[in-house]
Amino acid sequence: MSSIETDSGAPDVSPLYPAAEPGAALGQVLGAGAHKQRPSLNLSMFTKPTFGGSHVAAAKPNLSRARKVTQTQVTNPTEGSTNSPASIAVSAPEPQTDAQDIKAAMTSTYGTILKMDSTKKIPKKLDGAAKGTALWLTSVGNEFGQIFISVLTAQEGAGLDMMAADLVKRYQQAGVDRPVALYVDCGCCTEAGETKLKARFSGWPHLTIRLHIWHFIRQLALGCATDAHQLYPVFMSRLSACIFEWDAADLALLREAKRQQLQSQGLSSLTDGDINKHLSRKELALHCRRRTRGEETTTQLLEELLQGLMGTSGNDSLGVPLFDRERMEHIWRVQRKHVNCIQHLPGVALYTKTGELTKGGVRLPMYRCARGSTSLESFHLHLNRFIPGTSANSLNFQVYLLEGLHRWNQDRGSAALSTGPCALRSYSGDLLHCVNKNYEKLFGRKVVPVSGELIGVQYLFRQTGQALQDVHPDSEETAQLIEEHDVEDGGRGGEGRGGR
């Protein structure tokens, strides 16, 4: 029996099935008096529906279209209804931002300390007609971690000549100060004459090429028999100490702040050695500046360290030596000439003060270092993850590359201007797009003009003689290329190349 409320409010206790006349058939009692026609069998009833083609294209995000952050009022479910609603940011679609505006913003970025680095991992994702044509992805950034240019090349040496010429031309047209230093991972010096890299940037005659110190340290570390040796961490720590020294004033201020902090916790009568044990590596990097010791001092200290560990003092508890003696001697003979390449440039400020922090009642400055090419290695890791799956055709690769560059530069620019994260984050380029459009209507030119520099796949196709399809998301060529690529991915069952 079923109890259902009627319009009058009284429960309806009528049976689920109408009462049957005596002697009625069972089919008539269950409502089967009217025979229902059984549907005909079809093969599609036993096959799994296919999700591909235009359906996949509709499900994937279109990175060439900007996403606008809007404010929506919602009530916090953990609080009562009398509390004020919490404001959260949600993304909503907004009109397309032209890819040319992203390119214009990136090619209007400058700096005084440049870094250049290359990787082979990202070009392996390039699929389609351009598969196998790109060997390197080379990026150039500034002291804030922003990316000037990122190009795919068929070769790393002479293939970068046009990129270097475009960078020199960019500075000349903008009338900004020329860079003073360029950090690289190789090609920093030569035994006679000027290096190929120096000749490539001949438009900047006062540019000094410097080797990233971490690459120098890693080359010396190759002389170790294994990184699992008991003395390997000690060797790497002393290797860094032979090259760097902490600023005495910054270190003394940090020690005083740590002393006051420990005394407030009940620890007193502490020596400098005791305080040093409580200083973390993160605190030293944040509040203290480092400088190189000079070519002569660094060479002397490195030779003493290597000679000391090549003897019995370099053996572990089982008598296994730390170094492969013959290999380490060869590496040091080759790397010794680079000691001058890792020294700091006199008169060039490599540290920028980003704020202050109170610790133990002492105000400590916070610094950001512009030395080395670590920021480019982080960008390449970000870009490798930003391009989804294991492959992308030339059009998708270019769109992901431009959007990844835009987001990376926006984050680095915000970090350079502020000390804390922004409460409301938006990667939309709609503001720049609208300003450019309105300014162009009024004055006949854009606020940020588009340069003739080639980025990403465009640079590669200039070398190989191919042409990149129209990257406009509403063009028929783009829609067809994306749909054809998605159909191919669906045929592989989501495995191998193109699996998302």
Number of C-alpha atoms within 10 A of each C-alpha: 9 10 12 12 11 10 8 7 8 10 12 14 12 12 10 10 10 10 9 12 9 6 6 9 12 11 11 12 14 12 11 11 11 8 8 7 6 6 6 5 8 8 6 8 8 8 8 7 8 9 11 17 19 16 13 16 17 11 10 11 9 15 17 20 20 21 21 17 18 13 11 13 11 11 16 13 9 6 10 10 10 7 9 12 15 11 12 13 15 11 13 10 11 13 11 19 21 19 19 16 22 21 23 19 19 24 23 15 16 23 19 17 23 28 28 25 21 21 16 14 13 22 23 17 23 23 21 13 10 16 15 13 19 23 19 22 24 21 22 24 26 23 23 23 25 26 26 23 23 25 21 30 26 20 15 14 12 13 16 18 14 14 23 19 15 17 18 18 14 19 19 13 8 10 9 12 11 18 18 17 20 25 26 22 18 15 14 21 19 11 7 6 7 11 14 15 20 19 13 18 17 14 17 15 11 13 18 16 22 26 25 23 22 14 16 18 15 11 15 20 19 15 19 19 17 14 13 10 17 17 18 19 12 10 18 16 10 15 19 15 16 20 23 17 13 17 12 12 11 16 17 14 17 25 18 17 20 20 24 17 16 16 14 11 9 7 11 11 7 12 10 11 8 11 16 15 8 13 13 9 8 9 12 16 15 16 19 23 22 19 14 18 18 15 18 10 12 20 18 11 16 20 13 12 15 19 13 12 17 17 13 12 13 21 17 14 9 7 10 13 22 25 23 14 18 9 14 20 16 11 16 17 9 12 13 16 14 18 18 16 20 22 20 19 15 6 6 11 12 18 16 15 12 16 13 14 11 10 15 16 12 16 13 19 17 20 18 19 16 21 22 24 26 15 21 23 15 12 20 21 14 14 18 18 13 14 21 15 16 18 23 24 18 24 21 21 20 21 21 19 21 21 24 20 24 22 16 18 22 19 18 14 14 14 16 16 10 11 12 10 10 11 7 10 10 17 15 20 23 19 10 17 21 14 14 18 16 14 15 13 11 10 9 10 13 18 15 19 15 16 15 11 18 20 20 21 26 20 21 26 20 13 15 14 7 13 12 15 13 12 19 19 18 10 11 10 14 17 16 13 15 19 19 15 19 20 17 15 21 18 12 12 10 13 13 12 15 21 16 13
